Amino acid sequence: MAVYTHVSAEALTAFLARYDVGGLVSVKGIAEGVENSNYLVDTTTGRYILTLYEKRVELGDLPFFMALLDHLDGKGLPVPPAIKDRNGRAIQELEGRPACLIRFLPGVSVSHPTPPQARAAGRAIGALHRAVSGFPLQRPNSMGVASWRPLFERCGRSLDTIRPGLHDEIGLALDRVLADWPDRYGQRTTIHADLFPDNVLMRGDEVSGLIDFYFACTDLRAYDLAVAHTAWSFDASGMRHDAAVGDALLAGYGEDSALSGHERRAFPTLCAGACIRFTLSRAWDWLNTPPDALVTRKDPLAYWRRLETYLP
């Protein structure tokens, strides 16, 4: 989440008038994340999240995301579907951007997850993969394995401004991972593809919400779990690996959604791919984020350091 587009009080008041949500009480920009502009909105009837979709989210993908959230909500998962206006529309326009008013979910994202919290998150990922059974829509993974080489080439030698030699190091690792990528095997389904701890809301040791589905796509389910493993098993700097947290995440997933033998064997390669994917996307944002954006840039090296755990 972030703020790239400013929303005036007057524009927001007119926007809210389309809904049965009461009048505007307060609004505050949310700086975390890098994808869209997000605001915490309080009205006379409750609290909501306002999201304005920036350039990385394609307008044509929004119906997929909205339909997926409606499907998961109907299955009883703790997700935040978009609120529909009086005419039944979920996708609006505000300040020249596509926009949605989204249900607010209680809970907090944890910075230092414990094994019990990771186990609960693993169970939630398994529940998500089971719940998407029967979801009829598909979306290619816009940040999937086919995108990594082109993104690497777009970053180019500018990677060495982040750390000398980084360009060549990533290039060698990318060659290894692409050669071993298990794309022909494993179960393909609808995945979240970005289940970091900040996209999982907790109340104590229980999951109260799964949020930010804007990378959701059709891909390997084990890759979804691999993304989560790389995110949950390390501290924010990527320097400290907590194997107990990673093991708990996998154990929670395995309670009702066991991986196949091939998926287990391919899991280190999938995790290494996730490390490369997030190193490259963070590097691109690091090199290209507007200096005046209210956004928290994330250190690409914090993800690069994790790679050696999976690709010695």
N, C-alpha and C positions, 0 to 999 in steps of 0.2 A: 504494500500500500504506500501511497505517496500523495503529494499535491503538486501537480503541474499546472492545472487550470483553476483560476480564481473564480469563485461563485459569489456573486453579490447577494446581499440579504433580500433585495427586491426580486431578483430572478428566482431565488430559492422559494420565496413566499408564493410567487405565481406558480412555480412548479408543484409545490405541495397542495395547492388548491385543486389539482386534478384528482387528489386522493381523499379518502375518508380517514385521514390521520390527524386531524386537528390542525391548529396553527403553530407556526414556528416559535420556539422558545429560545433555542441556542443552537449554534453550529460551530464545530471545531475541526480544523484540518488534521489528518492523521499522516505523520511523516514516515512511518516505517514502510519499507519495501520499495519497489522500483517500477511497478507495472502501470498502475492507473492512479487517477486522482480520487482520494477517498476522504469523506467527511463523516464525523459523528454528529447526528442530527437529533435533537430533542424537540418533541412537539408536545402539545397539551394532552396527547393520548399515549405517548410512549417514546421509545428510543429506536432509531433506525440508522442504517449505514447508507450513505449516498455515494454511489460510484459513478465517476465519469470515465469512459473508456478511451484511453490514449492510443497512440499510433500502433503499438505492438499488438493490441487486440483488434482483430478484424471485425468490422460490423457484421459481416456475413456469418461469423462464428457465434454471435450472441444467441441466436435461437437454439443452437446446440447446447450451450451452457445453461440457458434458462430451462430447456426441456429436461436436461439431466438433473438439475436441482429439484424440479417439480417431481421427477420420477423418484429420486432418493427420499425426498420429503414424504411422498406417498408410501414408501416402504418403511417409514418410521425412523430413518437415520437423522441425526442431529445436524442438519445442513441449513443454510440460510437462503431460501428461495426469494425471488424478487416479488415485491408487492405489486399487485395489479391496480391500475387506476379505475375510475368509475366506468370506463369503456372497455375494461378487460385487457388493457395494454400493459405489458411489463417493460418494454424498451421505449424510452422517451428520448428527447433531445434537450440539452441544457448547456448554455454557454458554447454552442457550436459543437458539442460532443454528444455521442450516444450516452445515455445515462439510465441508471436504474435505482430505485429505492428498495433497499434490501432489509429483510428481517434481522434484527439484532439478536445475537445469541450471548447468553451469559458465560462467564468463565475467563480464564487467563491463559496466555501462552507462557510456557515455562522456559527459562533460559538455561537451566541445569537439570534436565530430566533425570529422574531416579529410575531404577529398574522397574518398580511397580507401575510408574507412569508410562514407561516405554512398553511394558507388557499390555497395558490398556490400549495404547496407540496401535500396537500390532493387531489386537483383537478388532479394533475399529477399521483398520485397513482390510482385514479379512471380511468383515461385515459389509464394507463397501463393495468389494469384489463380488460377493454373493448377491448383493442387492441390485447390481447392474444387469443381472441375468434378465433377459427379455427387453432391455432397453434397445430400441430399434435403430437409433441413429449412430453414425460413425463419423469420426473426424481424424484425419492424419495428424501425427505428432509433429507440430510445427518446429519443435526443438528436439526432435528425435535424432537417431544415429545418422540419418542422411544429411542432416543440417550441420554436423560438426566440422567436417572438412571445409565447406564454404565459409563458415563463420571464422574458423582458424585463418583462412586466407584473407578474409576481410580485415581481421585484426592485424595480420602481417607482422612486420618487424617492430611495430609499436608495442608489441608485447614485451620487448626488451627494455622499454622505459619503465615497466612495472618491476621487473627484475632482470638484470643482465643474463642472457642465455635462456630466458624462459621460452622464446619462440622455438628454439631447436628441441628443448626438453619436451614441450607439448607435442611437437611434430612426431618425435620418436614414440611417445606413448600412444598417440592417436593411431599410428601405423599398427602397433601391437593389438590394440583393442578392436580396431576395425577388422583385422585378420581373423580374430576369434569370436566375433559377435554372433550370438546364437539366434539369429533372426528367424531361422526356419523351424525352431523348436519352441516349445512352451505354449502356454495358454494365452491367447490374445483376447483382450476384453477392454472395456472402458476403464481407464485409470485416471487418477488425480494428477500424477506426474510432478507434484510439488509439495509433498506432505512433510514439510519441515516442522519443527516444533512450533513455530509461530503461526502455522496454519492449522494447528490442533489446539482447541480450547479445552482446558482442564478445570475441574472442580475437585480439588484434592487429588486422589489417584484415579479419578474416573474422567473419561472423555465427555465433554458437554457440547462440543461442536467441531465440525470439519468445515473449513472455510477456504475461500480463494481458489475456485475451481477453474481459473482462466487459462490453465495449461491442460485441462482435461482433454483426453484424446483416446484413440484406439491404439493399444500397443501391448507389449508383453506385461502380464500382471507381475511377474517376478522383477521386472525393471522398476515398477512402482514401489515394490518393497525395497529394492536396492537403493533407490533415491532416498527413501526414509532412513535406511540403515546408515548411509553416509552422513545424513543430517543429524540423526539422533545420537550417534555413537561417539561424537567428538565435541570438544568445547568450541566456542566461537572462533578461536584462533586457528583451529585445526591441528594444534600441537599436542593435545592430550586425547588419547583414544581410550574410551571407557568400554571395554569389551563386555562387561556385565550388562550395560544398557543395550548394546546391540544384540546380545544373546536373548535378553528379555523381549525385545521387539519381535525377534523371530519366533520365540516361544509363544507369544501372544497370537501371532498370525497362525501358527501351526495348530492352535487349539481346535479350529474348525476349518482351516483352509491349508492343508499340507501341500508343500511344493513337491513336484515330481523329482525323481532322481536326476534327470537331466537339468532341471531348473536349479537344483542344489549345486550341481557341478559347475554350472555356468554362472553361479551367483557372484563370485569374485570379479569376473569379467564385466558383468552388469554393473556392479558397484564402481569399478574402474571407469566405465563409460559415464556413469553419473558424475564422477569427480571431474572428468574432462568437460562434460557438458556445462556444469556450473562454473568451472574455472573460466571457460570461454565466454559464457554469457555475462558473468561478473566483469571480466576483463573488458568486454565491449562497452558495458555500462560505465565502467571506471574511466574509460578513454573518451566517452561521448556524452556523459550526463551534462545537461546545461548547468553552468555554475550558479544560476539563480534559482534552480529548482529546490523546493522544499522536499528533500528526499535524502534518505540515508544510503549512501553508496556502500557496497559490501566489498571487502578485500578479496580479490581473486586468489591470492596466495593462501588464504585461510581454507580454501577448497583444494588447492593444488597440493598442500601438505598431506592431505588424507590419502592421496593416490598410492603411496608406498605401502600402506596397509593392505591394499588389494592387489597391487601390481609390483611385487618386490623386484 
